[in-house]
Amino acid sequence: MSWATEMAGNRSASRDSGSLEQLLAAKEILVVCGPGGVGKTTIAAAAAMMASTQFGGRVLVLTVDPARRLASALGIGQLGNTEIRVPDAAFEAAGLEPRGELWAAMLDMKASWDDLVSDHAPDSDVRDAILTNPLYQNVTGKFVQSHDYIAMERLHEIHSSGRYDLIVVDTPPSRNAIDFLEAPGRMADFFSSRLLRWLTVPYRSRLVSAASRPFYTVADRLLGSQFLRDISEFFGLFQTMHEGFVERARAVERTLADRRTTFAVVSTLEAASVDEAEYFIEALAERRLHLGALMLNRVLPAGFRDRRGATAARRMIRDAEALADQLPLDAPAPDVAAVLTEIGESYLNYRLPASREAELREELEVAADVVVSIPFFDADIHDLEGLRRVGERLWDV
């Protein structure tokens, strides 16, 4: 059965309007973004896991998060640039029966840059000269936000290969993720810039202008002539790949804006996280990128806002001793009364933050097609069983 047929069957089975299941059934890329420390890696993995169990087909979760928590949660050891399939036995151990395949990978900067150079170099001599240049590893790790660009390039390359029906991308924290979005355009601008043309002027050339000579004199004294020659040679070699890099960067931008791509913003309902989430939501709107889902993590139960519950909690505190006498428990009444008082006070203590969360949620909900809430779990999410619990809340099952 095809991926489209699988998804159509699930859409007809699910009648909930605006569900994450329906959103992902119509998309090929989900980019999960948001502030740091809100659970993006866990939620990205849980969404990918649910898609593989519900839709069938091949699903990939790709992380660029340096925390490396994803491999541990999926139980597959160390992740790298090469995609690794989560074994069926791991699903079975978690009580799951996948209809499709779940794969995972983590961005390897060096391997991705090496592949990119190999793809765009005009010939093997230029490729080898770049890869062996002493500045290559240092410069590609620092210039033009190369980490952000190579992450988007890797996403584009995997998507273009057609190997996967759905790709879920776990991004860095939100303000870095803005760089993540802008990196393709900045890379294209860099390769077309006056700065790059200036850097590629051979240092040993006798055509250096009189205006530039003072700079070279100082730079030569501070850095050494060999260093400047290496810079000139390195960027000169990169300039030979200008057209390929610019076209690829524009293609990456088109992938992000494609109707098959959607973004999900993850946040907790804490003031600082909500501010960051709003910042990113505005950035997506400015770039006309599709915000498909708002995922609110570690949300307090709505019951804490129930007036009847608050009334009951106050009565429990007030009448703790009388209630303790009525309960058929083999414990001293004062001890039971102390427990009842503690329960009532705890409920009332959570009532205020729960009300604040509700207000912040209303501010954010207008921005996304789908809004899902994931409760605070007592246990840490560190395996497929934990991801299943999160995934069921994402799917609202």
C-alpha positions as CSV (number, residue, x, y, z in Angstrom):
1,M,0.0,0.0,0.0
2,S,1.4,3.5,-0.9
3,W,2.2,6.2,1.5
4,A,-0.7,8.4,0.2
5,T,-3.2,5.5,0.5
6,E,-2.0,4.9,4.1
7,M,-2.4,8.5,5.0
8,A,-5.8,8.8,3.3
9,G,-7.1,5.9,5.4
10,N,-5.9,7.5,8.6
11,R,-7.4,10.8,7.7
12,S,-10.8,9.2,7.2
13,A,-10.5,7.3,10.5
14,S,-9.7,10.5,12.4
15,R,-12.5,13.1,12.5
16,D,-10.8,15.6,14.8
17,S,-10.4,18.9,13.0
18,G,-7.0,20.4,13.1
19,S,-5.0,17.4,14.5
20,L,-1.3,16.9,14.2
21,E,-2.1,13.6,12.5
22,Q,-3.9,15.4,9.7
23,L,-1.2,18.0,9.4
24,L,1.6,15.5,8.9
25,A,-0.5,13.4,6.6
26,A,-0.3,16.2,4.1
27,K,3.4,17.2,4.6
28,E,6.8,15.8,3.8
29,I,9.0,18.0,6.1
30,L,8.2,19.1,9.7
31,V,10.8,21.5,11.1
32,V,10.5,21.6,15.0
33,C,11.7,24.8,16.5
34,G,11.5,26.8,19.7
35,P,13.4,28.0,22.8
36,G,16.1,25.9,24.5
37,G,15.1,23.5,27.2
38,V,11.5,23.0,26.2
39,G,11.7,19.4,24.9
40,K,12.1,19.9,21.2
41,T,14.3,16.8,20.7
42,T,11.9,14.6,22.6
43,I,8.8,16.0,20.8
44,A,10.5,15.7,17.3
45,A,11.3,12.0,18.0
46,A,7.8,11.3,19.4
47,A,6.2,12.9,16.3
48,A,8.4,10.9,14.0
49,M,7.7,7.7,15.9
50,M,3.9,8.2,15.8
51,A,4.1,8.9,12.1
52,S,6.0,5.6,11.5
53,T,3.5,3.6,13.6
54,Q,0.3,5.2,12.2
55,F,1.0,6.1,8.6
56,G,3.5,3.5,7.4
57,G,6.2,4.4,4.9
58,R,9.7,5.6,5.8
59,V,10.1,8.4,8.4
60,L,13.4,10.1,9.3
61,V,14.1,12.2,12.4
62,L,17.1,14.4,11.8
63,T,18.6,16.3,14.8
64,V,21.1,19.2,14.8
65,D,20.9,19.4,18.6
66,P,24.4,19.0,20.1
67,A,22.9,17.5,23.3
68,R,22.8,14.1,21.5
69,R,19.7,12.9,23.5
70,L,17.9,11.5,20.5
71,A,20.0,8.3,20.0
72,S,19.5,7.4,23.7
73,A,15.8,7.9,23.5
74,L,15.5,5.7,20.4
75,G,17.9,3.0,21.8
76,I,20.2,2.9,18.8
77,G,23.5,4.0,20.2
78,Q,25.6,6.8,18.6
79,L,24.0,8.8,15.8
80,G,25.9,10.3,12.9
81,N,25.5,11.6,9.4
82,T,24.4,8.2,8.1
83,E,20.7,7.3,8.8
84,I,20.2,4.4,11.1
85,R,16.9,2.4,11.3
86,V,15.3,1.9,14.6
87,P,14.9,-1.9,14.9
88,D,11.4,-3.4,15.1
89,A,12.5,-5.2,18.2
90,A,12.8,-1.9,20.0
91,F,9.2,-1.0,19.0
92,E,8.0,-4.4,20.2
93,A,9.7,-3.9,23.6
94,A,7.8,-0.7,24.0
95,G,4.4,-2.3,23.1
96,L,4.3,-0.7,19.6
97,E,3.8,-2.2,16.2
98,P,5.1,0.1,13.5
99,R,3.3,0.1,10.1
100,G,6.4,1.7,8.6
101,E,10.1,2.3,9.2
102,L,11.6,4.9,11.6
103,W,15.1,6.2,10.8
104,A,17.3,8.6,12.7
105,A,20.4,10.7,11.9
106,M,22.4,13.5,13.5
107,L,24.2,16.2,11.5
108,D,28.0,15.5,11.1
109,M,29.5,18.8,10.1
110,K,32.7,17.6,8.6
111,A,31.1,14.7,6.6
112,S,28.4,17.0,5.3
113,W,30.9,19.7,4.2
114,D,33.1,17.1,2.5
115,D,30.1,15.8,0.6
116,L,29.0,19.3,-0.4
117,V,32.5,20.1,-1.7
118,S,32.7,16.9,-3.6
119,D,29.3,17.6,-5.2
120,H,30.1,21.1,-6.4
121,A,33.9,21.0,-7.1
122,P,34.4,21.3,-10.9
123,D,37.0,18.5,-10.9
124,S,38.8,16.1,-8.6
125,D,41.9,18.4,-8.4
126,V,39.9,21.3,-7.0
127,R,38.1,19.0,-4.7
128,D,41.3,17.5,-3.3
129,A,42.9,21.0,-3.0
130,I,40.0,22.3,-0.9
131,L,39.7,19.2,1.3
132,T,43.5,19.3,2.1
133,N,43.8,23.1,2.5
134,P,45.0,23.8,6.0
135,L,42.2,26.4,6.5
136,Y,39.4,24.2,5.3
137,Q,38.3,22.7,8.6
138,N,38.7,25.9,10.6
139,V,37.0,28.2,8.1
140,T,34.0,25.9,7.3
141,G,33.4,25.7,11.0
142,K,33.1,29.4,11.5
143,F,32.3,31.4,8.3
144,V,28.8,32.4,7.1
145,Q,27.1,30.5,9.8
146,S,28.2,27.3,8.2
147,H,26.6,25.0,10.8
148,D,23.2,26.4,10.1
149,Y,23.7,26.3,6.4
150,I,25.0,22.8,6.2
151,A,22.0,21.6,8.3
152,M,19.6,23.1,5.8
153,E,21.7,21.7,2.9
154,R,21.6,18.3,4.5
155,L,17.8,18.5,4.9
156,H,17.5,19.5,1.2
157,E,19.8,16.7,0.1
158,I,17.9,14.0,2.0
159,H,14.5,15.4,0.9
160,S,15.6,15.5,-2.8
161,S,16.7,11.9,-2.6
162,G,13.1,10.7,-2.1
163,R,14.2,8.1,0.4
164,Y,11.7,9.2,3.0
165,D,8.0,10.0,3.0
166,L,8.4,12.3,6.1
167,I,11.4,14.1,7.6
168,V,11.1,15.6,11.1
169,V,13.9,18.1,11.8
170,D,15.0,18.9,15.4
171,T,16.6,22.4,15.4
172,P,18.8,24.4,17.7
173,P,17.2,26.9,20.2
174,S,14.9,29.5,18.5
175,R,17.2,32.5,18.1
176,N,19.8,30.2,16.5
177,A,17.1,28.7,14.5
178,I,16.5,32.1,12.9
179,D,20.0,31.9,11.6
180,F,19.1,28.3,10.6
181,L,16.4,29.8,8.3
182,E,18.5,32.7,7.0
183,A,21.7,30.7,6.4
184,P,20.9,29.6,2.8
185,G,20.3,33.2,1.7
186,R,23.4,34.4,3.5
187,M,25.5,31.7,1.9
188,A,24.2,32.7,-1.6
189,D,24.9,36.4,-0.8
190,F,28.4,35.6,0.4
191,F,29.4,33.8,-2.8
192,S,28.2,36.8,-4.8
193,S,29.7,39.4,-2.5
194,R,32.4,41.9,-3.0
195,L,34.1,40.6,0.1
196,L,34.7,37.2,-1.5
197,R,36.0,38.8,-4.6
198,W,38.4,40.8,-2.5
199,L,39.6,37.7,-0.6
200,T,40.3,35.8,-3.8
201,V,42.8,38.4,-5.1
202,P,46.0,36.5,-5.1
203,Y,48.3,37.9,-2.4
204,R,51.4,37.4,-4.6
205,S,49.8,39.4,-7.4
206,R,51.6,42.6,-8.3
207,L,48.3,44.2,-9.2
208,V,47.4,45.0,-5.6
209,S,46.2,48.5,-5.5
210,A,48.0,51.3,-3.6
211,A,45.0,51.6,-1.4
212,S,45.2,47.9,-0.4
213,R,48.9,47.8,0.1
214,P,48.9,49.2,3.6
215,F,46.5,46.5,4.7
216,Y,48.7,43.7,3.2
217,T,51.8,45.2,4.8
218,V,50.3,45.1,8.3
219,A,48.6,41.8,7.7
220,D,51.9,40.3,6.4
221,R,53.7,41.4,9.5
222,L,51.0,40.1,11.9
223,L,49.8,37.0,10.2
224,G,52.6,36.0,7.9
225,S,52.6,35.9,4.1
226,Q,51.9,32.2,3.9
227,F,48.7,32.6,5.9
228,L,47.5,35.3,3.5
229,R,48.4,33.1,0.5
230,D,46.4,30.2,2.1
231,I,43.4,32.5,2.5
232,S,43.6,33.6,-1.1
233,E,44.0,30.1,-2.4
234,F,41.2,28.7,-0.2
235,F,38.6,31.3,-1.2
236,G,39.8,31.2,-4.8
237,L,39.1,27.5,-4.9
238,F,35.7,28.1,-3.3
239,Q,35.0,30.7,-5.9
240,T,35.1,28.0,-8.6
241,M,32.0,26.5,-7.0
242,H,30.1,29.8,-7.0
243,E,27.3,28.9,-9.4
244,G,26.7,25.5,-7.8
245,F,26.6,26.9,-4.2
246,V,24.3,29.8,-5.1
247,E,21.9,27.6,-7.0
248,R,21.9,25.0,-4.2
249,A,21.3,27.7,-1.5
250,R,18.3,29.1,-3.5
251,A,17.0,25.5,-3.8
252,V,17.2,25.1,0.0
253,E,15.2,28.3,0.4
254,R,12.6,27.0,-2.0
255,T,12.4,23.7,0.0
256,L,11.6,25.7,3.2
257,A,8.9,27.7,1.5
258,D,7.4,24.7,-0.3
259,R,3.8,23.8,0.6
260,R,5.0,20.3,1.6
261,T,7.1,21.9,4.4
262,T,5.6,23.0,7.7
263,F,7.0,24.3,11.0
264,A,6.1,23.5,14.5
265,V,7.0,25.8,17.4
266,V,7.5,24.0,20.8
267,S,7.3,26.0,24.0
268,T,6.5,25.6,27.7
269,L,3.9,28.1,29.2
270,E,6.6,30.0,31.1
271,A,6.9,33.7,30.3
272,A,10.5,33.6,29.0
273,S,9.7,30.6,26.7
274,V,6.5,32.2,25.4
275,D,8.5,35.4,24.5
276,E,11.0,33.3,22.6
277,A,8.2,31.3,20.9
278,E,6.4,34.6,19.9
279,Y,9.7,35.9,18.4
280,F,10.0,32.8,16.2
281,I,6.4,32.8,15.2
282,E,6.8,36.4,14.0
283,A,10.0,35.4,12.1
284,L,8.1,32.6,10.3
285,A,5.3,35.0,9.4
286,E,7.7,37.6,8.0
287,R,9.3,34.9,5.8
288,R,5.9,33.6,4.8
289,L,6.8,30.1,6.1
290,H,3.9,27.8,7.1
291,L,3.4,27.5,10.9
292,G,1.5,24.2,11.1
293,A,1.6,23.5,14.8
294,L,2.1,25.0,18.2
295,M,3.2,22.3,20.7
296,L,2.9,23.3,24.4
297,N,5.0,21.1,26.6
298,R,4.8,20.3,30.4
299,V,1.4,21.9,30.7
300,L,-0.5,21.7,34.0
301,P,-3.9,19.9,34.0
302,A,-6.9,22.1,33.2
303,G,-8.5,20.8,36.4
304,F,-6.4,23.1,38.5
305,R,-8.5,26.0,37.1
306,D,-11.8,24.4,38.1
307,R,-13.6,26.6,40.6
308,R,-15.4,23.5,42.1
309,G,-12.0,22.0,42.7
310,A,-10.8,25.1,44.5
311,T,-13.9,25.1,46.6
312,A,-13.3,21.4,47.5
313,A,-9.6,22.1,48.3
314,R,-10.5,24.9,50.7
315,R,-13.1,22.7,52.4
316,M,-10.6,19.9,52.7
317,I,-8.2,22.3,54.5
318,R,-10.9,23.7,56.7
319,D,-12.5,20.5,57.7
320,A,-9.4,18.2,57.6
321,E,-9.9,16.9,61.1
322,A,-13.6,16.1,60.7
323,L,-13.0,14.4,57.3
324,A,-10.1,12.4,58.8
325,D,-12.5,11.0,61.5
326,Q,-14.9,9.8,58.7
327,L,-12.4,7.9,56.6
328,P,-12.0,4.2,57.3
329,L,-8.2,4.3,57.6
330,D,-5.9,2.5,60.0
331,A,-4.0,5.6,60.8
332,P,-4.1,8.3,63.5
333,A,-6.7,11.0,62.7
334,P,-4.1,13.8,63.1
335,D,-1.8,12.2,60.5
336,V,-4.7,11.8,58.0
337,A,-5.8,15.4,58.6
338,A,-2.2,16.5,57.9
339,V,-2.3,14.6,54.6
340,L,-5.6,16.1,53.6
341,T,-4.4,19.6,54.4
342,E,-1.3,19.1,52.3
343,I,-3.3,17.9,49.3
344,G,-5.7,20.9,49.5
345,E,-2.8,23.4,49.8
346,S,-0.9,21.8,46.9
347,Y,-4.0,22.1,44.7
348,L,-4.5,25.7,45.5
349,N,-0.7,26.4,45.0
350,Y,-1.0,25.1,41.5
351,R,-4.2,27.0,40.7
352,L,-2.4,30.4,40.1
353,P,0.3,29.1,37.7
354,A,-2.3,27.0,35.9
355,S,-4.4,30.2,35.3
356,R,-1.3,32.1,34.1
357,E,-0.6,29.2,31.7
358,A,-4.1,29.5,30.3
359,E,-3.7,33.2,29.6
360,L,-0.4,32.7,27.8
361,R,-1.9,29.8,25.8
362,E,-4.6,32.1,24.5
363,E,-2.0,34.6,23.3
364,L,-0.2,31.9,21.3
365,E,-3.1,29.9,19.9
366,V,-4.1,32.4,17.3
367,A,-0.8,31.7,15.4
368,A,-1.0,28.1,14.4
369,D,-3.3,25.7,12.5
370,V,-2.9,23.0,15.2
371,V,-2.4,23.4,18.9
372,V,-1.5,20.4,21.1
373,S,-0.7,20.2,24.8
374,I,1.7,17.7,26.4
375,P,1.4,17.3,30.2
376,F,4.3,17.3,32.6
377,F,5.4,13.7,33.0
378,D,6.8,12.6,36.4
379,A,9.4,10.3,34.8
380,D,12.2,11.4,32.4
381,I,11.6,10.5,28.8
382,H,14.5,8.4,27.8
383,D,13.3,5.5,25.7
384,L,10.7,4.4,23.2
385,E,8.1,3.7,25.9
386,G,8.4,7.3,27.0
387,L,8.3,8.6,23.5
388,R,5.1,6.6,23.0
389,R,3.4,8.4,25.9
390,V,4.4,11.8,24.5
391,G,3.4,10.7,21.0
392,E,-0.1,9.7,22.1
393,R,-0.6,13.1,23.6
394,L,0.6,14.7,20.3
395,W,-1.9,12.5,18.4
396,D,-4.5,13.0,21.1
397,V,-5.2,9.3,21.4
